Amino acid sequence: MLKNTIRAGVAAATLFAAGAALADIKVYTAGPASLIDKLAGGFTAETGIKVDTFQATTGKVMARIDAEAANPVVDVLISASWDTATDFNKRGWLVPYTSPNAATVPDFLKTDTAVAQGVSALAIAWNPTSGTPKPKEWADLAKPEYKDLVNLPDPAQSGASFELVAALSGTQGWKLFESLSANGAIVAGANAEALNPVLQGAKAAVFGAVDYISLNGKAKGEQIEVIFPESGTVIAPRPVMIMNWSKHQDEAKKFVDYILSDAGQAIVAGENLMPARADVAAARPLIADLKILPVDAGAVYGKRAETLETFGKAFKK
């Protein structure tokens, strides 16, 4: 009888210890694989909490969340578009949380339920070996020197590209895009599909390239330069969100804290993204160095179908 009591006590203690142990978390991200791998590794080394990650395009991440709707498992979501944070907050899917490390994150990069991990911007990605003059403005890519040598990411596949199209068409009308089309510019799929022919020398430039992808390529020795037009561009904050169905919210909050810590933001900067925190330096232009075009997300996404239809007509051959 005593042995049975001891066994029962040991079993209960073991269960209690397992319950008290820090739980693993699942993180889904549309960001670069190298970034989430480094963040997860650093976080686990610091806290002992393991991170199970799923990294893919925005579309694949959202499809996975939809597929798991009956039994959701993701604890933390990192999106490539702030519109995701707005949409998920309206659905009531997010946990309100303000990290103590978010004090120096500008107000426009945080809400009660989301905070930027980092920020990218759109730019001209130009191959200096292309034999074309170095462009300074968006309109330069519609000049004869760039005939048939320009790619654009598809705004139907890239949220950041869509916002650039919306911002530029809103301030300049559609003449710029009509001129690009008449000059032989091609809508070439998502961001990587638009950039690769420029890296390979088949095209001269990308109109609206995601900056950190090109900057990382340049750091690896690729023939590419990143140019931010003085007339302005758009930024793409990458929001971090804790899902309200998470069973590991305390651990998820610790992960958000780590992303915004000195170590976490240094990792973000090391991937050539702009850190979310204004007091963290990076070896690249920051928000204060760029002219940012205003984007009213509610108005812009409310007219998304109309904008894409007009854009499509401009590039219809």
LINZI-V880257 format. One record per helix or strand of 2 or more residues. SS is the DSSP state (~ for helix, > for strand). FROM is the first residue (numbers start at 1). TO is the last residue. If there is no record, write none. Layout:
<<SS | FROM | TO> <SS | FROM | TO>>
//
This chain:
<<~ | 2 | 20> <> | 25 | 29> <~ | 33 | 47> <> | 51 | 55> <~ | 58 | 67> <~ | 69 | 71> <> | 76 | 78> <~ | 82 | 90> <~ | 100 | 102> <~ | 107 | 109> <> | 115 | 126> <~ | 138 | 142> <~ | 144 | 146> <> | 150 | 152> <~ | 159 | 172> <~ | 175 | 182> <> | 186 | 187> <~ | 191 | 199> <> | 205 | 210> <~ | 211 | 219> <> | 225 | 227> <> | 235 | 243> <~ | 249 | 259> <~ | 262 | 270> <> | 274 | 275> <~ | 287 | 289> <~ | 297 | 302> <~ | 304 | 314>>
//
